Structures are given as C-alpha cells and as structure tokens.
C-alpha cells in the first residue's frame, strides 16, 4: 500500500497529537513536523523518530542546541501530499501561499476563518464535502463537539432550533500565559458567541445560537445543550440515537465533573489522558415542555484529532465513505 505523506506544520498541543494519530494509521505516514524553537517538544519529536523541520532563519539555533533540523519548512512541505497546519490561530492564512506553491493539499484548524479553505469539516456531518478538495478546515473543539450531537439528531428527528451555553476552560494545562485564575469572564461580552455561526459553516440549515463564558479550569469545556425538534421524540429516543454514535461516550458511574472524566481517561491509559469522544451525561438527557436538554463535556486538546485523520482520507479519496473512515480511524486510535 502506498501511504499518504503527511507533514504537520506546528508541533504544539494539536500538532503533536495529530502526528501521533497519523502514525497509528496504516494508510498514511508522518514525513516531518515543524518547530520554531529547539525546545522539549522538538526533542521529544526527534526521540519519537519524527524529522523536525524549522524556519530557514532558525536552523542555526537547532544546531547550537544539539538537535539538528532535518531542513526547512519549505522543504518539508514540498515532500508532503497533505500538510496539517497546526500553527497558532491566525497564522495559517500566511502559509497558504507556501502550500499552493508546493502543490500540497492543506488542512487548517478551527482558529482560522472558514473562508481560508472554503470547506469546514466534521466527519459525521459533511464528510463528502471534503472529497478530493485541496484545502479543508477542521472546525474547533467546541464546534466539533456540537456537530457530533446535532447532526444525528437532526437526521433522525429534524431540528427546529438549538441553544447552547458553553462553559469554556480558560487555558490548556500546559499554558502559563492565559487566565483567568480567579474569575468568570463573559466570552464575548457582546452576544451571541461565535460558536453558533461556526456550526453553520458545517450545518448551514441549523438555527443555532450560543453564549459562552470562561471559567477557572484547564481540563475541559462543558456545554448545556437545548434543542427543539420538528418531529416527536422522547428522552429515551434521543439517548438511543446518541448511544449509537461512534464518537460519543456516555458517562455515569459516579462521574459528576470534568475532573472525573479526565481521571477516567487516565484510568483508560489514554495517550496524554486524551478523551477524543464527546462525554454526554446520559442521565441528564431530559425533555421539558417539548424541548431537549443535556450536558456534555468536550476535551479541547483532543476531540478534533480523529477529525483531522478523516479529513486526510477524504481529501486524498483513499476512503470515500464517512462511516468506513470513522470506523478505521477509531479502531487505529482505540476509540
């Protein structure tokens, strides 16, 4: 089997997870990752056997640190079939010309605008839209989590409206530069939040409004989801539909917080304690005055990772069926 050659531009929180997930697949391979500084992440990448590339003016600093770079980012991109751009939000747009010049396909993350790629992606929602495309954007962790529950319920019952309150983590666990430490911050002050319009880049037919606040935690996001359907259904009907979804995990058995969800991930021996699935409290699934309510937790560091893998398959057309790609990715990753 000829494997798809994948490069990861930006080996940080998302990039290193994407690289490891690609390495688990039998139809693709990592041909390089990029770092701008010779730090511990670059050292770990080299220890894993990944070729580490850097900017042309940073090659010397890698030499001085005793971890010679494999080459420049431009050279890495030229050798790739697909580049997964995991650079900080807002920086990916500047890289588009580089990918176009090299003739490489590219995937951006949710920190970039929809217009950059022209296709925002969620595997269970619009896999077919990414087939054969040169550029795709995998939507953010929160948008991914929302699409995973909205899509199957809309297909089954028809959705009239969705209203969501997002309680957002303030920073990733390894982030020492952001807060708040002791505050609750409306994010944004001007309502509604951007998450609803972002969902509509994947599911344009959905009437959705979202609000969000940042809270003093680094572990996960928590969503309070409210839906009204055009068709009739019970809480049990909703639970049955969500229970069949390949990237939704019901949590219970004494789990009453995001901290306990993360402890579950540790007990499962998940890499980096990642929880790739939406964690839905099925006991919270309720119908009240004809409308659905439930809670779900979203692990911001990892839920988009399997979506990047499926996007690669769709763009390269090595698998044209969403269910088959999702199943293949899940099996390889242990989901």
C-alpha positions in Angstrom: 0.0 0.0 0.0 1.3 3.5 -1.0 0.9 5.6 2.1 -0.2 9.3 2.1 2.7 11.5 3.1 1.6 13.9 5.9 3.5 16.8 7.3 2.5 18.6 10.5 3.3 22.3 10.4 3.3 23.3 14.1 4.1 20.6 16.7 2.2 22.0 19.7 -0.9 21.0 21.6 -2.8 19.8 18.5 0.1 19.2 16.1 1.8 16.6 18.3 -1.5 14.7 18.8 -2.2 14.8 15.0 1.3 13.4 14.3 0.8 10.5 16.7 -2.6 9.8 15.3 -1.3 9.7 11.8 1.5 7.4 12.9 -1.2 4.9 14.1 -2.8 4.6 10.7 -1.8 2.0 8.1 -2.6 4.2 5.1 -0.6 7.3 5.9 2.7 8.3 7.4 4.4 11.3 9.0 7.2 12.7 6.8 8.0 15.6 9.1 6.9 18.1 11.8 7.9 21.7 12.3 9.0 23.7 15.3 10.3 27.2 15.5 12.3 26.6 18.7 14.6 23.7 19.8 12.5 23.1 23.0 11.4 19.9 24.8 8.7 19.3 22.3 11.2 19.3 19.4 13.4 17.0 21.4 10.5 14.6 22.0 9.6 14.6 18.4 13.1 13.6 17.4 13.1 10.9 20.1 9.9 9.5 18.5 11.6 9.3 15.1 9.9 12.3 13.5 12.0 14.5 11.3 11.9 18.0 12.7 12.0 21.0 10.3 12.2 24.7 11.1 12.2 28.1 9.6 15.2 29.0 7.4 16.5 31.6 9.9 16.2 29.1 12.9 18.3 26.3 11.5 21.3 27.6 13.3 19.6 27.6 16.7 18.7 23.9 16.3 22.3 23.1 15.5 23.5 25.0 18.6 21.0 23.1 20.8 22.4 19.8 19.6 19.3 18.8 17.7 20.0 19.5 14.0 16.9 20.2 12.0 16.1 17.9 9.0 15.7 21.0 6.9 13.4 24.0 6.3 9.6 24.1 6.5 9.6 24.8 2.7 11.5 21.6 2.1 9.1 19.6 4.4 6.0 21.0 2.6 7.5 20.1 -0.8 7.7 16.4 0.2 4.2 16.2 1.6 0.9 15.1 0.0 -1.0 16.8 2.8 0.1 19.4 5.3 -1.9 19.6 8.5 -1.4 23.2 9.7 -1.4 23.4 13.5 0.2 26.8 13.8 -1.3 29.2 16.3 -4.7 30.7 15.2 -4.5 33.4 12.7 -1.1 32.4 11.4 -2.3 29.7 9.0 -3.5 32.2 6.4 0.1 33.3 5.8 1.1 29.7 5.0 -1.5 29.2 2.2 0.8 30.6 -0.5 3.5 28.2 0.6 1.2 25.2 0.2 -0.1 26.4 -3.1 3.4 26.9 -4.4 4.4 23.3 -3.4 1.2 21.8 -4.8 0.4 20.3 -1.4 -3.1 19.9 0.0 -3.6 21.5 3.4 -5.8 21.2 6.5 -6.2 24.1 8.9 -7.7 24.1 12.4 -10.7 26.0 13.8 -8.6 29.1 14.8 -8.7 30.1 11.1 -11.6 31.5 9.2 -13.9 29.3 7.1 -13.2 31.4 4.0 -9.5 30.4 4.1 -10.3 26.8 3.0 -13.9 27.2 1.8 -14.8 23.9 3.4 -15.3 23.4 7.2 -15.3 19.8 8.1 -16.8 17.4 10.6 -16.6 13.7 9.7 -20.1 12.7 10.8 -21.7 15.8 9.3 -20.3 16.6 5.9 -17.5 14.1 5.0 -18.5 14.1 1.3 -17.8 17.9 1.1 -14.1 17.3 1.6 -13.7 14.5 -1.0 -10.8 15.4 -3.3 -10.5 19.0 -2.0 -7.1 20.8 -1.8 -8.0 22.8 1.2 -10.1 21.9 4.3 -10.6 23.5 7.7 -11.3 21.1 10.6 -13.6 23.1 13.0 -12.7 23.9 16.6 -13.1 21.6 19.5 -16.4 23.1 20.6 -17.8 23.2 17.1 -16.7 19.6 16.6 -18.5 18.6 19.8 -21.7 20.4 18.8 -21.8 19.0 15.3 -21.4 15.4 16.6 -24.6 15.7 18.6 -26.6 18.0 16.2 -26.1 16.0 13.0 -27.5 12.6 14.1 -30.4 14.2 16.0 -31.3 16.4 13.0 -31.2 13.4 10.7 -33.4 11.4 13.0 -36.0 14.0 14.3 -35.4 17.3 12.5 -34.1 20.2 14.5 -36.1 23.4 14.8 -33.6 25.3 16.9 -30.5 24.8 19.1 -29.5 26.9 22.1 -26.2 26.3 23.8 -24.3 27.7 26.8 -20.6 26.9 26.7 -18.5 27.0 29.9 -15.0 27.2 28.5 -11.7 26.3 30.0 -9.5 29.3 30.4 -6.3 27.7 29.1 -4.8 24.3 28.3 -3.0 22.5 31.1 0.5 23.4 29.9 -0.4 27.1 29.2 1.2 29.5 31.7 0.3 32.7 29.8 -3.5 32.8 29.9 -6.3 33.0 32.5 -8.4 33.8 34.4 -7.1 32.3 37.6 -9.9 33.5 39.9 -12.8 34.9 37.8 -15.7 34.1 35.5 -15.4 36.0 32.2 -18.2 36.5 29.6 -16.6 35.5 26.4 -17.5 37.5 24.5 -19.3 40.3 26.2 -21.3 41.0 23.0 -23.7 38.2 22.4 -24.2 35.7 20.9 -20.8 33.9 20.7 -19.0 32.9 17.5 -19.7 29.2 18.1 -23.2 29.1 16.6 -22.1 30.7 13.3 -19.1 28.3 13.2 -21.5 25.3 13.5 -23.4 26.8 10.5 -20.3 26.6 8.3 -20.7 22.8 8.6 -24.5 22.6 9.1 -26.0 25.7 7.4 -29.6 24.6 7.9 -29.4 24.6 11.7 -30.9 27.5 13.7 -28.4 27.8 16.5 -27.4 30.5 19.0 -24.6 30.1 21.5 -23.3 32.0 24.6 -20.0 31.4 26.3 -18.1 32.2 29.5 -14.5 31.4 30.5 -14.0 29.8 33.9 -11.0 28.9 36.1 -10.2 25.4 34.8 -7.8 23.9 32.3 -9.4 20.5 32.0 -12.4 20.6 29.6 -15.3 22.6 28.2 -18.8 21.9 29.4 -21.9 22.5 27.2 -25.5 22.9 28.3 -27.4 21.9 25.2 -31.1 22.8 24.5 -32.9 21.7 21.3 -36.4 21.9 19.9 -37.4 19.3 17.3 -39.8 19.4 14.4 -40.7 15.8 15.0 -41.8 13.9 18.1 -39.4 12.1 20.3 -38.7 11.1 23.9 -35.6 11.4 26.0 -35.1 7.7 25.5 -35.3 8.1 21.8 -32.5 10.8 22.0 -30.4 8.6 24.2 -30.8 5.7 21.8 -29.6 7.8 18.8 -26.7 9.3 20.7 -25.7 6.0 22.1 -25.1 4.6 18.6 -22.7 7.4 17.6 -19.1 6.3 17.2 -17.5 9.4 18.9 -20.0 9.9 21.8 -19.3 8.3 25.2 -22.0 8.2 27.9 -20.5 9.0 31.3 -22.0 8.0 34.7 -21.0 5.5 37.4 -20.3 8.4 39.8 -18.8 10.7 37.3 -20.2 14.2 38.1 -17.5 16.5 36.9 -14.9 17.1 34.2 -12.2 16.3 36.7 -13.6 12.8 37.0 -13.9 12.5 33.2 -10.2 13.2 33.0 -9.5 10.6 35.7 -11.4 8.1 33.6 -9.1 8.9 30.6 -6.1 8.3 32.8 -7.5 5.0 34.1 -8.1 4.0 30.4 -4.4 4.6 29.8 -5.3 7.1 27.0 -2.3 8.9 25.5 -1.8 12.2 27.3 -5.1 11.4 29.1 -6.9 12.4 25.9 -10.7 12.0 25.6 -11.4 12.0 21.9 -15.1 11.5 22.3 -17.9 13.8 23.4 -18.7 12.8 27.0 -22.5 13.1 27.5 -24.2 12.6 30.8 -27.0 10.3 29.6 -28.8 10.8 32.9 -29.1 14.5 32.0 -30.9 13.8 28.8 -34.4 15.2 29.5 -37.4 16.5 27.7 -39.1 19.5 29.4 -42.1 21.2 27.8 -41.3 19.6 24.5 -37.6 20.6 24.4 -34.4 18.6 24.9 -31.8 19.4 27.5 -28.5 17.6 28.3 -24.9 18.2 29.4 -21.7 17.2 27.6 -18.0 17.7 28.2 -15.5 18.4 25.5 -11.8 17.8 25.8 -10.4 20.8 24.0 -6.9 19.3 23.4 -8.0 16.1 21.6 -11.6 15.8 20.2 -10.5 17.3 16.8 -7.7 14.8 16.3 -9.7 11.9 14.7 -11.5 14.5 12.5 -8.1 15.5 11.1 -7.4 11.9 10.2 -10.7 11.5 8.4 -10.2 14.8 6.6 -6.9 13.5 5.2 -8.7 10.4 3.9 -11.5 12.4 2.3 -9.1 14.9 0.6 -6.9 12.1 -0.8 -10.0 10.0 -1.6 -8.5 6.9 -0.1 -11.8 6.3 1.6 -15.0 7.9 0.1 -17.4 6.6 2.8 -17.6 8.5 6.1 -18.7 5.6 8.2 -15.8 3.4 7.0 -13.2 6.2 7.6 -14.6 6.9 11.1 -14.5 3.2 11.9 -10.9 2.8 10.6 -9.7 5.9 12.5 -11.5 4.8 15.7 -10.0 1.3 15.5 -6.5 2.5 15.0 -6.7 5.1 17.8 -8.6 2.8 20.2 -11.8 4.9 20.4 
